[in-house]
Amino acid sequence: MIMSLKDDWNFTIEGFVKITKEGESAIYTAIKELKDFGYCREEKIRDEKKRIVGNEYTFYEEPKTQSVDNQLDCENQDLGFLNQANQGQISTTNNNTNNKVLNEIKEKEDNKLSSKRKSNNQDVLAQYDLMDVPSEFVDVVRDWCQYKRERKERYKTQSSFMAMVNRLIKLSSNNVDKAKEIIEQSIANNYAGLFELKQRGNNNPIGFILEKGREEKYKKNSGKNW
C-alpha cells in the first residue's frame, strides 16, 4: 500500500492510520518487521539544536543489507523517501514484491502463533524439576497447575512450585486422595490457593468422643447442642 501511494501524498503515521483499519501500534509493528527484513530504513530527523523532530522512512522494493544500503547514491536509488514532516511519497507499483513482503511477514506471524500454540499444549509441568515430587502426587499436582494455567497464573520459579507441592502434601497429611479433595475444593470455589478441607456436615463435634450407646441418639439429634 505504501509503495502504491500517489507522488504527492505526504506520508505520516497518523495519516496512514486514517486510510487503514489498523491502529498506530500495529503500523509501527509492521514497519519494524519491514526494517527487520531489510525493506525499510528509519532515520531520525533533528533540528539545528539536535532535537528529534520526526522520522524519515526509506522503503525498498528489494531487501537491502546495512552495508549495501550505506553505499547507495540518492540519485539512482529505486525507493521512496517518506518523511513525517514534509517528504512526499514516491509512487511505485510492484505487486510481486509487495506480495513477497506480505508473505514473509505472514510467515513470521504464523511461526509466532505456532510457537504460542505449542507452548499452550505443552505439559504444564515441563518447566519444573519433579525429582522431589512424590510419584503418586504428580498427577494431582498437574491438575492443579492446569487449573492455574487456565486462570493465567503459574509458578514462575522452581522454589515457588515446590512450596506449593510441600503445602499440598502437608495439608493432605501425605494422603493423595485427600490432596485430590483439597484441589477439587479450591477449583470448585475458584480459589487461587490451597486450603484445609472444610468440615462437612453430620460429623461428630471436634474434641468430643461419644459415650457408648449414644452414637445413634446423636445422629437423630445432630442439630442439638451437646
Sequence and secondary structure as in RCSB ss.txt:
>XXXX:A:sequence
MIMSLKDDWNFTIEGFVKITKEGESAIYTAIKELKDFGYCREEKIRDEKKRIVGNEYTFYEEPKTQSVDNQLDCE
NQDLGFLNQANQGQISTTNNNTNNKVLNEIKEKEDNKLSSKRKSNNQDVLAQYDLMDVPSEFVDVVRDWCQYKRE
RKERYKTQSSFMAMVNRLIKLSSNNVDKAKEIIEQSIANNYAGLFELKQRGNNNPIGFILEKGREEKYKKNSGKN
W
>XXXX:A:secstr
 GGGS TT B  HHHHHHTSS  HHHHHHHHHHHHHTTSEEEEEEE TTS EEEEEEEEESS   HHHHHH  TT
T  EEEEESSS B      HHHHHHHHHHHHHHHHHHHHHHHHHHHS TTTTS  TTS GGGHHHHHHHHHHHHH
TT    SHHHHHHHHHHHHHHTTT HHHHHHHHHHHHHTT SS       TT   TT    TT HHHHHHTTTS 
 
